[in-house]
Amino acid sequence: MARELLPHDLRAAASWAASLLRARLETRPAERRTLVIKRALGSSRHDGDGGLFDEVRQYLATRIDPHSMRRLCLSGGVCGATKILSMEHGDSMTDVFEGVEFTWASVAGDGRHAGLSESLELSFDAEHTDMALGSYVPYITASVEEARRQDRALRIFMNDVSHWQGINHHHPATFDTLAMNPELKQSVVADLDRFLKRRDYYRRIGKAWKRGYLLYGPPGTGKSSLVAAMANYLRFNLYDLDLSEVRGNTMLQRLLNTMTNRSILVIEDIDCCFTAASREVGKDHAGEAVADDGSEEDSTPEPWDTPQPQQQHNITLSGLLNFIDGLWSTSGEERIIVFTTNYKERLDPALLRPGRMDMHVYMGYCGWEAFKTLAHNYFLIDDHPTFPAIQELLSAVEVTPAEVSERLLRSEDADAALQGVAKFLGEKKQAIGEGN
């Protein structure tokens, strides 16, 4: 009937209008983009040298739900290597980043060496292209880099003439177990965190990406344990430099330039390496004021019974300072430099100024908070009937964390060990009273 009553041209226009209306009302499928990440040439599934492909594969292993996938590939586990879950070729999975769904698919390669030409394909709505390239992929690489940093085995290196000899480092010290003032401990952790985040900042201001710490205080107050805790926290390798083995500034430069990035250089008992007169007065503004930048105290304890510093004739203080903040200081990135000393007052002021030793950390005698940390470490207790007496005694005597630890180790029974500590502290207080 409509065909007979309506002219052909009018029917055609009505059909076109209806089609246009349907097109506008219907939801059109979103335009998609696909990013192909191929395995690097010459790499294999197990050698860990596949560049971005391996980074994505390691990241997806942490996102796979083994209960939701029909088929999975389990690889690794050889010689203690970590086992990794991954998709089989032809399978796909979805990852959600900042509320946006990204789909990953595992694609087999072609030809004879299909396993070496496999790829991972990332699909997403076209409107999220900038997020995928500018945020999501960088997030994946950063996450994998952090995971690898946390998992890697730490090593400690010692200089043997002009070379480094390394062994695995298994020191158990952490900031949680470290017996020191809680506020000072937190300030060190905050300073390390700030340092790690400031790569672009250091480049912008034109400074080498490094940080210097001076740890000073009586023997047995935990300076070496703090260094170990810093290494474990940062997951940085340690380089323990014995300056007595270095036969000149050239050899010193060679050693320091072969250090890796993300490492900690430690020079213990720096006061025994150079005397206070090791530089000419005024050559390096030795009279500048020193900012402790987070130290607990400004006063320096009285000297303790240790050998007098010996003049080091093979190397000069100027050679060491040139590496700390001179032209050679830019030979590496993300480095921590730690000096330890029992005698801060014996150090050349040129060593102490900010930019060389940025933060001065006084490792003092055992206080109440440090003792509670030790008691928890040894016996997993936070309170005990002896605590009030021990707290009172600690405020009256000077005792190092090492001395307290030695008493706590004498018994596996908490009651006996803590009573022994109280007795030890009482005897020291009595001796002080008799001496006066």
C-alpha positions in Angstrom: 0.0 0.0 0.0 2.8 2.5 1.0 4.6 1.7 -2.3 1.5 2.6 -4.2 0.7 5.8 -2.3 4.2 7.2 -1.8 6.4 8.2 -4.7 9.7 6.3 -5.0 11.9 9.3 -4.1 9.9 10.0 -0.9 10.2 6.3 0.1 14.0 6.4 -0.5 14.3 9.6 1.6 12.3 8.0 4.5 14.4 4.9 4.4 17.6 7.0 4.5 16.3 9.0 7.5 15.3 5.8 9.3 18.8 4.3 8.7 20.4 7.5 10.0 18.3 7.5 13.1 19.2 3.9 13.8 22.9 4.7 13.4 22.6 7.5 15.9 20.7 5.5 18.4 22.7 2.3 18.2 26.0 2.1 20.3 28.9 1.8 17.9 31.8 -0.4 18.9 34.8 1.6 20.3 37.8 1.9 18.0 40.6 -0.3 19.3 44.4 -0.1 19.3 46.9 -2.9 19.6 50.5 -2.5 20.8 52.7 -5.5 19.8 55.7 -6.2 22.1 58.1 -8.7 20.5 60.7 -10.8 22.2 64.2 -9.3 21.7 66.2 -11.1 19.1 68.8 -13.5 20.5 66.9 -13.9 23.9 65.2 -17.0 25.1 62.3 -17.7 27.5 64.6 -18.3 30.4 67.7 -16.0 30.1 65.9 -12.9 31.4 67.4 -10.7 28.6 64.3 -10.2 26.6 64.0 -6.5 27.3 60.4 -5.1 27.6 58.9 -8.4 26.6 60.4 -10.1 29.7 59.4 -7.1 31.9 55.8 -7.4 30.8 55.8 -11.2 31.2 57.1 -10.8 34.7 54.5 -8.2 35.5 51.6 -10.2 34.1 52.8 -13.2 36.2 51.7 -11.1 39.3 48.3 -10.3 37.8 47.3 -13.8 36.6 44.4 -15.4 38.5 45.2 -19.2 38.1 41.6 -20.0 39.0 40.1 -18.0 36.1 42.3 -19.4 33.3 41.8 -22.7 31.6 45.5 -23.2 30.6 48.7 -21.8 32.2 52.4 -22.1 31.5 54.7 -22.6 34.5 58.4 -21.9 33.9 61.6 -21.3 35.8 62.5 -23.0 39.1 65.9 -24.2 37.7 68.7 -23.9 40.3 66.5 -22.0 42.7 65.1 -19.6 40.1 61.7 -18.2 40.8 58.8 -20.0 39.1 56.8 -17.8 36.8 53.2 -18.2 35.6 52.4 -17.1 32.1 49.7 -17.4 29.4 49.9 -20.1 26.8 49.9 -19.0 23.1 46.5 -18.0 22.0 45.2 -17.1 25.4 44.4 -13.7 26.7 43.8 -11.9 30.1 42.6 -8.5 31.3 44.4 -6.1 33.6 42.8 -3.0 35.1 44.9 0.1 35.5 43.3 3.3 37.0 39.9 2.0 36.2 40.7 1.2 32.5 40.7 -2.3 31.1 43.8 -3.4 29.1 43.7 -6.8 27.3 46.8 -8.9 26.9 47.2 -11.8 24.4 50.0 -14.2 24.0 50.8 -14.8 20.3 53.1 -17.5 18.9 55.8 -16.6 16.4 55.9 -17.9 12.8 58.3 -20.3 11.2 61.1 -22.5 12.4 62.0 -20.4 15.5 58.5 -19.6 16.6 59.5 -19.6 20.3 62.1 -16.9 19.7 59.7 -14.6 17.7 56.7 -14.8 20.0 55.0 -11.6 21.2 52.6 -10.1 23.7 49.8 -7.9 22.3 48.2 -5.1 24.3 44.8 -4.0 23.2 42.8 -1.1 24.5 40.2 1.5 23.4 41.7 4.2 21.1 40.7 6.9 23.6 43.2 5.5 26.1 46.2 5.5 23.8 48.0 8.3 25.8 47.4 6.5 29.1 48.7 3.2 27.7 51.9 4.7 26.4 52.4 7.5 28.9 51.3 5.8 32.1 50.5 2.1 31.9 53.6 0.8 30.2 56.0 3.0 32.3 54.1 1.7 35.4 54.8 -1.9 34.3 58.6 -1.3 33.9 58.8 0.6 37.2 57.0 -2.2 39.0 59.3 -4.9 37.6 62.4 -2.8 38.3 61.4 -2.4 41.9 60.5 -6.1 42.3 63.9 -7.1 40.9 65.7 -4.6 43.2 63.9 -6.2 46.2 64.7 -9.7 45.1 68.3 -9.4 44.1 71.0 -10.9 46.3 73.1 -8.3 48.0 76.9 -8.4 47.9 79.6 -6.7 49.9 82.9 -5.9 48.2 86.3 -5.3 49.8 89.3 -3.8 48.0 92.2 -6.0 47.3 94.9 -3.6 46.1 93.3 -2.2 42.9 90.4 -4.6 42.5 87.2 -5.4 44.4 86.5 -8.8 45.8 82.9 -9.6 46.5 80.9 -12.0 48.6 77.2 -12.4 49.3 75.9 -10.1 52.0 73.4 -11.6 54.5 73.5 -9.2 57.4 70.0 -9.4 59.1 69.8 -5.9 60.4 66.8 -3.8 59.4 65.4 -0.5 60.6 62.8 -2.5 62.6 65.4 -4.4 64.6 67.9 -1.5 64.9 68.3 -0.3 68.5 68.4 3.5 68.2 66.4 6.6 69.0 63.1 6.2 67.1 62.9 9.8 65.9 66.5 9.7 64.6 65.8 6.4 62.9 62.7 7.8 61.2 64.7 10.8 60.1 67.3 8.6 58.4 64.6 6.5 56.7 62.8 9.7 55.5 66.1 11.1 54.1 66.8 7.8 52.2 63.3 7.8 50.7 63.7 11.4 49.7 67.0 10.7 48.1 65.6 7.8 46.0 62.8 10.0 44.5 65.1 12.9 43.5 66.8 11.7 40.3 65.2 14.4 38.1 65.7 17.0 40.9 69.4 16.3 41.2 69.8 16.6 37.4 67.8 19.8 37.3 70.0 21.5 39.9 73.2 20.2 38.4 74.4 18.0 41.2 75.6 14.4 41.3 72.9 12.0 42.5 74.6 11.0 45.8 74.2 11.4 49.5 76.7 11.4 52.3 76.2 10.3 55.9 78.6 10.6 58.9 77.9 8.1 61.6 79.7 9.0 64.9 79.6 8.0 68.5 81.1 5.5 71.0 82.2 2.0 69.9 79.4 -0.5 70.2 76.5 1.9 69.5 75.4 0.2 66.2 77.1 2.2 63.4 77.9 -0.9 61.4 74.4 -2.3 62.0 72.9 1.0 60.7 75.0 0.7 57.5 73.7 -2.9 57.0 70.1 -1.7 57.6 70.6 1.0 55.0 71.8 -1.6 52.5 68.9 -3.9 53.2 66.4 -1.1 53.0 67.7 0.3 49.7 68.8 -3.1 48.3 72.1 -1.5 47.5 75.4 -3.4 47.4 78.1 -2.4 49.9 81.7 -1.4 49.0 83.9 -1.5 52.2 86.9 0.6 51.3 90.1 0.0 53.3 92.2 3.1 52.6 95.4 1.4 54.0 95.3 -0.9 51.0 95.2 2.0 48.5 98.5 3.0 47.0 97.8 6.4 45.7 95.1 8.7 44.4 95.2 7.1 40.9 94.4 3.7 42.4 91.7 5.3 44.6 90.0 6.8 41.4 90.2 3.4 39.7 88.5 1.6 42.6 85.8 4.2 43.0 85.1 4.4 39.3 84.5 0.6 39.1 81.7 0.8 41.7 78.3 0.1 40.3 75.4 2.4 40.6 72.9 1.9 43.4 75.7 1.1 45.9 77.0 2.3 49.3 80.6 3.2 49.8 81.7 2.7 53.4 84.9 4.0 54.9 85.0 3.0 58.6 87.1 4.9 61.2 87.8 7.7 58.8 89.6 9.6 61.7 92.4 7.0 61.5 93.0 7.7 57.8 93.7 11.4 57.9 94.7 13.8 60.6 93.0 17.2 61.2 96.0 18.9 59.6 95.9 16.8 56.4 95.0 19.9 54.4 96.3 23.4 54.5 94.3 25.8 56.6 92.0 27.8 54.5 92.5 25.7 51.3 89.0 24.4 51.4 87.1 26.8 53.8 87.8 24.6 56.7 86.3 27.0 59.1 82.8 26.7 57.7 80.0 25.9 60.1 78.8 22.3 59.8 75.0 21.6 59.5 74.1 18.3 61.1 70.9 18.1 59.0 69.1 15.7 61.3 71.6 14.7 63.9 70.3 14.0 67.4 72.8 16.1 69.2 75.4 18.7 68.4 77.8 17.9 71.2 80.5 15.3 70.7 81.1 12.7 73.4 84.4 12.5 75.2 87.1 10.4 73.5 87.2 6.7 74.1 90.2 4.4 74.5 91.1 3.6 70.9 94.4 4.1 69.0 95.4 7.5 67.9 94.9 8.3 64.2 97.7 7.5 61.8 98.7 9.7 58.9 98.0 7.9 55.6 100.9 8.7 53.2 99.8 6.9 50.1 96.7 8.9 49.4 95.6 12.5 50.2 92.5 13.9 51.6 92.2 16.1 48.5 92.1 12.9 46.4 89.2 11.6 48.4 87.3 14.9 48.4 87.7 15.1 44.6 85.6 11.9 44.3 83.0 13.0 46.9 82.1 16.3 45.3 84.7 17.1 42.6 84.7 16.2 39.0 85.0 12.5 39.7 81.8 12.6 41.7 79.7 12.4 38.5 81.2 9.1 37.5 78.2 7.2 38.9 74.6 7.6 40.0 72.4 6.8 43.0 75.3 6.3 45.4 75.4 6.6 49.2 78.7 7.5 50.9 79.1 6.6 54.6 81.9 7.6 56.9 82.1 6.2 60.5 84.1 7.5 63.3 84.4 7.3 67.1 86.0 10.8 67.1 84.1 13.4 65.2 86.2 16.2 66.6 89.4 14.8 65.0 88.1 15.0 61.5 89.2 17.7 59.0 86.3 20.2 58.8 86.5 19.9 55.0 85.1 16.4 55.3 82.1 17.6 57.4 80.6 20.3 55.3 77.2 19.8 53.6 77.5 18.3 50.1 80.1 15.9 51.4 78.6 14.6 54.6 75.0 15.8 54.2 73.6 14.2 57.3 75.4 13.7 60.6 74.0 10.8 62.7 75.0 10.5 66.4 74.9 6.9 67.5 74.7 7.3 71.3 74.3 5.1 74.3 71.4 2.8 74.8 68.2 4.7 75.8 64.9 3.4 76.9 63.3 3.1 73.4 66.4 1.3 72.1 66.3 -1.1 75.0 62.6 -1.9 74.3 63.6 -2.7 70.7 66.3 -5.1 71.9 64.0 -6.8 74.3 61.4 -7.3 71.6 64.1 -8.6 69.2 65.4 -11.2 71.6 62.2 -12.3 73.4 59.2 -10.9 71.5 58.0 -9.0 74.6 56.8 -5.4 75.0 56.5 -5.4 78.7 58.0 -7.1 81.8 58.1 -6.5 85.6 61.8 -5.5 85.4 61.1 -2.7 82.8 60.5 0.1 85.3 63.7 -0.6 87.1 65.7 -0.9 83.9 64.2 2.3 82.5 65.3 4.2 85.7 68.8 2.7 85.6 69.3 3.5 81.9 68.7 7.1 82.6 71.5 7.1 85.2 74.2 5.1 83.5 75.9 5.1 80.1 75.8 1.7 78.4 76.0 0.8 74.7 73.5 -1.3 72.9 76.2 -3.9 72.3 76.7 -4.3 76.1 73.0 -4.8 76.6 72.8 -7.2 73.7 75.6 -9.3 75.2 73.7 -9.6 78.5 70.5 -10.5 76.7 72.3 -13.3 74.9 73.3 -15.0 78.1 70.0 -16.7 78.6 67.1 -17.8 76.4 64.8 -17.3 79.4 63.4 -13.7 79.3 63.1 -13.5 83.1 66.7 -14.6 83.7 68.1 -12.4 80.9 66.3 -9.2 82.0 67.2 -9.7 85.6 70.8 -10.0 84.5 70.5 -6.7 82.6 69.0 -5.0 85.7 71.8 -6.4 87.9 74.5 -5.2 85.4 73.0 -1.7 85.2 72.7 -1.6 89.0 76.4 -2.5 89.4 77.4 0.2 86.9 75.4 2.8 88.8 76.9 1.7 92.1 80.4 2.0 90.6 79.6 5.5 89.5 78.4 6.4 93.0 81.6 5.0 94.5 83.7 6.8 92.1 82.2 10.1 93.1 
